[in-house]
Amino acid sequence: MKILIVAATRAELSGLCNHFELPERDFTETPGFDLLITGVGMTATAFALGKHLSAAYSLVVNLGIAGCYEWKYPLGSLLNITQDTFSELGAEDKDEFLTIDTLGFGKSSYTAQNTVATTLFTALPKVHGITVNKVHGNKLSIKATEKRMHPVTESMEGAAVFYSCEQAGIPCIQVRSISNYVEERNRESWKIGLAVKNLNDWAIEFLTNS
């Protein structure tokens, strides 16, 4: 039984790929783990996992950078996303948002199910995130999202990984490195390089010592 590492882009795991000398492919198998690069967004992620997820894996590890709503976490911080929600899955009713749960067509929130006990993982702050099609960059929509959902992070893939793993009955974790705060779009304030470095350092140690 192996670990499946899942990321949206190879750039987010550049250090890991260089460290383990992985070829530039979307799906790579190694003796200790496999790597799946899905592409950006929940649709691409679900499709890629539909092709490659199987009972051969004992754990799925979703890695990537993310935006953060809480400024108490410094840029570059690593967070354990224990719950993730499809924030836009539902319907508008005038000024009110109706979740798919309320509509009776399914559920929007998914929880990471796993028994990973290594200190490297359990020491990470546990937070909940949202998965979006449109990254927030407008004050009004940010405030509305905070009021309705109280998220800590947002990504474009996390909930899709949790959904796929729940459907397949495979344990999973999601670790995100904070590259920016969720605010009006300001690329000059982002710390993508730092976030990627910290994420890759963590991932290499996790794969080497777990």
Salt bridges, closest charged atoms under 4 A:
ASP34 OD1 - LYS2 NZ 2.55
GLU70 OE1 - LYS72 NZ 3.66
GLU154 OE1 - HIS136 ND1 2.74
GLU157 OE1 - ARG176 NH2 3.71
GLU166 OE2 - LYS107 NZ 3.10
ASP201 OD2 - LYS197 NZ 2.71
